[in-house]
Amino acid sequence: MNNYRLFLTALNSLNKHKLRSLLTTLGIIVGIVSIISVMSIGHGAKYKVKQKIEGLGTNFIIVLAGSPKRLMHSRGSGLGHLTITPSDLDAITTECEGIAQASPGVQRPFKIVYEGSNWQCLVGGVDANYLQIRKWNLTKGYFFTEHDVKTGKRVAVIGKTVKKELFGKTNPIDKTIRIKNIPFTVTGILEERGKMPNGADEDDVILMPYTTAQKSLMGIHNGNFGAIIISAKEKEKMNQTANEIEAILRQQHKIAPQDENDFTVFTQDDITQASDAATQVLNILLFIIASISLIVGGIGIMNIMLVTVAERTKEIGIRMALGATTQSILIQFILEAIVICLMGGIIGVIIGFLISEFIGIILGWPIFISIKSITISLISCIIIGLFFGFYPAKKAAGLNPVEALVEK
C-alpha cells in the first residue's frame, strides 16, 4: 500500500471518531494559539516601541548627570547630582563636530495651580531648540525664544494632559499658571505624544526656559544641568559622536582612566537594543510556556493513540493477515498522529490570528502575522505528531496477527 493510500486510511479512521479527534487536538490548539499570539503581539509591541524611540528625536543622544549606578539608586529622587556644567556644554558643542544641536535640561515635579485647579506634573527647563531636537510640534501658540532663555522669562508650554487637567475646554494660551506661587504665562500647547516606552505619560509635562527653571524654581545658582539633549548630524555616526562626547566629558571632569564616569551617555540605538533584549527575553519565556502546552498536547495524543491501538487490535490483525506489512501499519498510525496535530495546528493558527487581531485593536498596536510564525507552528505540529505518535504506532506494528485476531 503506497503512502497516499495510507494517508487516506488514516483520514478515514479519524473521520469515524470526529469528536474524539477534535478533543485530542485541544492541547495542540492551545499551544499553537500561544505561539501565534506571542510572536504576532511581540512583533507589534516591538514596532510600537520602535516608533516611540524614533519619536524621541532626530539621531537622539542624551547625557545624564550621574554614573549609571548612581542613576539607578537615585531614580525618582528629584534633581540628583548636577555634575554637568555650562563649560561642559560649551566644550561638547565646540569640540565635537558630529553634533547638530544641543539643549541643556533640568527637571523636577511641581504642583501647578490655575485658579481653583491644581495638578502635579514634571516641569522641564530646556533651551529654545529643544522641540527641533525632539521633533516635537505645537498644536497651538508658540515656543519660547533664545532671548526668553537669556532673560529667564517666565513663560511655559504645556502638554495635553496638563491642559486637560488644569484648563479642561478653556483655551490656556496667555493664561497665567502658578508654580511655587510664581506666575508663568502659557504660550503654547505641545502636540500629543502618548506613553513613553517605560510607560510614563510624555504629555504630562510643562516646558520653560532652563534659566527660568534653574533660578526661579529649583534654586540652581551655579548654572549646572541634569542633562544635555543632543541631536547628531548623521545617524551612521551617532555612536561615534557619543564616544567623542564621553571622551570630552572625561577630560573636562578630570576623570582618571581607572575611574568610572560621573555622567551617563546613551543613544537611541542603546535604547532600541535594551528594548529589543527585554522583548526577546519575554518572548522566549512565553514561547517556552507555549511549548509546554504543545508537549502536554502531544502526551494527550499519545494516550489517545494508545487507546485507539487497543480498540483496533482486531482490525490491525485482519490487515496483517491480508498482507499489510509492519512498516505500513507503523506509517498509518504515525500519519494519524500527524494529521491530528496538523488539524489542531491549523485551527490554532486561525484562532491565534483572531485573538492577535482582537488584542491589537484593544491596545492600538499593529499586528503582524508572519509566515515564519505559521511555518514554526505547523512544523512543530509535525514534530509533535512524529515524536508522540511513534510509540503507539510501533506498538500497533508490533502486534502478533494471530493474537490480534483472537483478541476479544
Number of C-alpha atoms within 10 A of each C-alpha: 9 7 12 9 11 18 18 14 16 21 16 12 16 18 12 10 10 11 10 12 22 15 16 24 26 22 24 35 29 23 30 32 27 27 28 30 29 22 23 23 23 19 20 21 20 19 16 17 22 17 12 17 18 17 16 17 21 20 23 24 26 19 23 22 25 22 16 16 11 15 18 10 9 14 10 11 9 12 17 15 18 19 17 25 20 13 13 20 19 12 15 23 17 9 12 16 12 20 22 15 16 25 21 26 25 23 22 18 15 15 14 21 19 17 10 6 11 17 14 14 19 18 24 20 28 27 23 21 16 23 16 15 22 18 12 16 16 16 13 15 15 16 23 22 13 12 11 19 21 13 11 18 20 19 22 27 28 23 23 20 21 23 21 13 15 19 16 11 9 10 11 23 17 14 14 17 21 15 16 11 11 13 16 18 18 23 20 23 26 25 15 17 17 15 14 15 16 8 8 10 17 16 22 23 21 25 26 28 31 26 26 23 25 22 14 17 17 15 11 17 10 11 15 21 27 23 25 23 20 26 25 26 17 15 16 10 14 22 19 14 22 23 14 17 24 19 13 17 23 19 12 15 15 10 14 10 8 6 8 13 19 21 23 18 21 17 20 22 17 13 15 17 12 12 17 15 12 11 17 14 11 14 18 13 13 18 19 14 15 22 19 14 22 28 18 17 26 26 19 19 28 23 16 19 24 18 12 15 20 16 11 13 20 20 14 23 23 15 15 21 15 10 11 15 14 16 12 18 22 20 21 23 30 25 25 26 33 24 21 24 34 23 18 27 30 19 19 28 25 16 19 25 19 15 17 26 21 13 15 18 12 9 11 13 19 18 23 21 19 12 9 10 19 21 11 13 25 20 15 20 29 18 15 24 27 20 17 22 28 21 17 24 26 17 15 25 24 13 18 14 20 13 12 20 17 10 11 7
